[in-house]
Amino acid sequence: QGAVKRQALYACSTCTPPGAEPAGICLACSYECHGTHRLFELYTKRNFRCDCGNSKFKNLQCKLLPEKGKVNSGNKYNDNFYGLYCTCKRPYPDPEDEIPDEMIQCIVCEDWFHGRHLGAVPPESGDFHEMVCQACMKHCHFLWAYALQLAGKEIPPLTKANSLEDEGIVLKVEESEEQKKEIKKESGMEHHDIKEEKQSEQFNEPSTSSGYCSKFLQKFPVEIAETTSEFSFCKLKELQSKPFVKKDTATFWPSNWRSKLCTCEDCLKMYSELEVQFLTDECDTVLAYENKGTSDQETERRDPLMDTLNSMNRVQQVELICEYNDLKTELTDYLRRFADEGTVVKREDIQHFFEEFQSRKRRRTNRMQYYCS
């Protein structure tokens, strides 16, 4: 199927031992082509195409799809394909590690990490949906701007700032003594301006007063205009205008946090350059993959007869159940003869049975009369 959006993968140490090129195989090939081999479970990875039988396997041909390309250039590999995980590059489970510790997968690089090697302690309640490791937080540096709002990071303020709360803007302004006097004068005019606005509203006339905000805008016209223009288009720039701290730690994110990321043109371009476009795809998550698998299994387990019954009214349901029971009884009796005699059931025998069954059904139907009371 090519590069599957997300799928369960395995690495075969029998076919690709340490020192050989890393390779990944799909679940089906792990059964059909590597059933007796030693495999490493890689769990799920995104945008990966099965390598089984390509140039990385010298003496193996894929049983499911013999004709394959030599390499899959779109695949990404790491130490997981040799059975090593985390920054400590250890196997899992590790027979030499006596410290009980769970492993958590980074949703960017998709490597697995010990909780104690993340630079930050995972939430005790486990109340987080996804984790981004230390290295990927450096790579995706823009995520630190979202950390306070989405990942619950406690970030201390860096500088003293004057804020214009109505506009949601933080401005770093150093005022001279003359500016302070001027602002005090304008503050005194503010009450007069408000009275004029109220009077104009009473007579249904538009207000001619500019107010304090307008006068503030006159003092800093370029800075305010540029800032409000940028913020109206990009949530990231708005968050980056506020104090935040970059730390050398992993971060833990709640459910649906991806939907909060900015999707303006500039941010989408940045995601593409950093090769993390998948962050804006809600279906990329492991949870979405698991939910789809559960849904598919429920569909496979569903009884077609019950689905048909649920779409019918009561009279139709009773008639279908009676017909089903008649068919089941007569077919069982018919096949028992072959079992008792030890003979093979042929195609012609089945055709003959259904012809006879339909004939008997027509005779029964012709004798029946239905009445409504």
Secondary structure as GFF3:
##gff-version 3
##sequence-region A 1 373
A	DSSP	beta_strand	4	12	.	.	.	ID=ss1
A	DSSP	beta_strand	25	26	.	.	.	ID=ss2
A	DSSP	alpha_helix	27	32	.	.	.	ID=ss3
A	DSSP	beta_strand	39	48	.	.	.	ID=ss4
A	DSSP	three_ten_helix	79	82	.	.	.	ID=ss5
A	DSSP	beta_strand	103	105	.	.	.	ID=ss6
A	DSSP	beta_strand	112	114	.	.	.	ID=ss7
A	DSSP	three_ten_helix	115	117	.	.	.	ID=ss8
A	DSSP	beta_strand	130	132	.	.	.	ID=ss9
A	DSSP	alpha_helix	134	139	.	.	.	ID=ss10
A	DSSP	alpha_helix	143	146	.	.	.	ID=ss11
A	DSSP	pi_helix	147	151	.	.	.	ID=ss12
A	DSSP	beta_strand	162	164	.	.	.	ID=ss13
A	DSSP	three_ten_helix	165	167	.	.	.	ID=ss14
A	DSSP	beta_strand	169	171	.	.	.	ID=ss15
A	DSSP	alpha_helix	177	202	.	.	.	ID=ss16
A	DSSP	alpha_helix	211	219	.	.	.	ID=ss17
A	DSSP	alpha_helix	221	231	.	.	.	ID=ss18
A	DSSP	alpha_helix	235	240	.	.	.	ID=ss19
A	DSSP	beta_strand	251	253	.	.	.	ID=ss20
A	DSSP	three_ten_helix	257	260	.	.	.	ID=ss21
A	DSSP	alpha_helix	265	274	.	.	.	ID=ss22
A	DSSP	three_ten_helix	277	280	.	.	.	ID=ss23
A	DSSP	three_ten_helix	282	284	.	.	.	ID=ss24
A	DSSP	alpha_helix	286	301	.	.	.	ID=ss25
A	DSSP	alpha_helix	304	310	.	.	.	ID=ss26
A	DSSP	alpha_helix	314	341	.	.	.	ID=ss27
A	DSSP	alpha_helix	347	367	.	.	.	ID=ss28
###
